Amino acid sequence: MFDDRSPIYLQIADQIKNDIVTGVLAENEQVMSTNQYAAFCRINPATAAKGFGQLVDEGVLYKKRGIGMFVAPNARDLLRTGRKESFFADVVDPMIREAKAIGIPLTDIVRHLASYGDA
């Protein structure tokens, strides 16, 4: 479930973000408590709390006192906007550099992408 590439609390935050972006978690939906998450993943509850706390700080989750944590009403749009801003720098630009390095013409890349149709 977790790897050694980044701290576990960041991986927890990223997984919850992915669940929100892909629609697994809906806006205003309650998420597992940090203790439930820690027990499910067999990790220290403080680690889970750190990941959840980061999401609260980022405005992705909000707390209802005595009830739990919920997905913020604008969380999906917030996350999608952030990912769109980094998409070209993190994904497309490195792909184009690699394609040029190994001799793949940009026209072949465009043709390949067009075969997927509109996303």
Summary of the structure (lengths in Angstrom):
residues: 119
radius of gyration: 18.2
end to end distance: 28.2
largest distance: 58.9
contacts: 290
relative contact order: 0.12
helix: 61%
strand: 8%
